[in-house]
């Protein structure tokens, strides 16, 4: 059985260390909901107008 080199591998990480390991392991993209969520919370607290803009762009 051969691996498909055209598949895009996206992984979920729970820590900074895991992000680096998954990237070294060949993941094309790594998403960390904890890190992303924390950044969004900080932005919402410090610059709510930016969050409104970003949310509008994401939802269309």
C-alpha positions as CSV (number, residue, x, y, z in Angstrom):
1,X,0.0,0.0,0.0
2,X,1.5,3.4,-1.0
3,X,1.0,6.7,0.6
4,X,-0.6,9.5,-1.4
5,X,1.9,12.4,-1.6
6,X,-0.9,14.8,-2.7
7,X,-2.9,14.6,0.5
8,X,-2.8,17.8,2.7
9,X,-2.2,16.8,6.3
10,X,-3.8,19.1,8.9
11,X,-3.2,18.3,12.6
12,X,-4.5,19.5,15.9
13,X,-2.0,20.3,18.7
14,X,-2.6,21.0,22.4
15,X,0.8,22.7,23.1
16,X,3.6,24.7,21.5
17,X,5.8,21.6,21.8
18,X,3.2,19.5,20.0
19,X,3.0,22.0,17.1
20,X,6.8,21.7,16.5
21,X,6.6,17.9,16.6
22,X,3.7,17.7,14.2
23,X,5.4,20.1,11.8
24,X,8.6,18.1,11.9
25,X,6.5,15.0,11.4
26,X,5.3,16.4,8.1
27,X,2.0,18.1,8.8
28,X,1.2,20.7,6.2
29,X,-0.8,22.8,8.7
30,X,-1.1,22.6,12.5
31,X,-4.0,24.2,14.4
32,X,-4.0,24.7,18.2
33,X,-7.4,25.6,19.5
34,X,-6.1,26.6,22.9
35,X,-3.5,29.0,21.5
36,X,-5.8,30.4,18.9
37,X,-8.6,30.8,21.4
38,X,-6.3,32.6,23.9
39,X,-5.2,35.0,21.2
40,X,-8.8,35.7,20.2
41,X,-9.8,36.3,23.8
42,X,-6.9,38.7,24.3
43,X,-7.7,40.6,21.1
44,X,-11.4,40.7,22.1
45,X,-10.5,42.3,25.4
46,X,-7.9,44.8,24.1
47,X,-9.2,45.6,20.6
48,X,-12.9,44.6,20.2
49,X,-13.2,46.5,17.0
50,X,-10.6,44.2,15.4
51,X,-12.5,41.1,16.5
52,X,-15.7,42.4,15.0
53,X,-13.9,43.0,11.7
54,X,-12.2,39.6,11.8
55,X,-15.5,37.8,12.7
56,X,-17.2,39.6,9.8
57,X,-14.5,38.5,7.4
58,X,-14.7,34.9,8.5
59,X,-18.5,34.6,8.5
60,X,-18.9,36.6,5.2
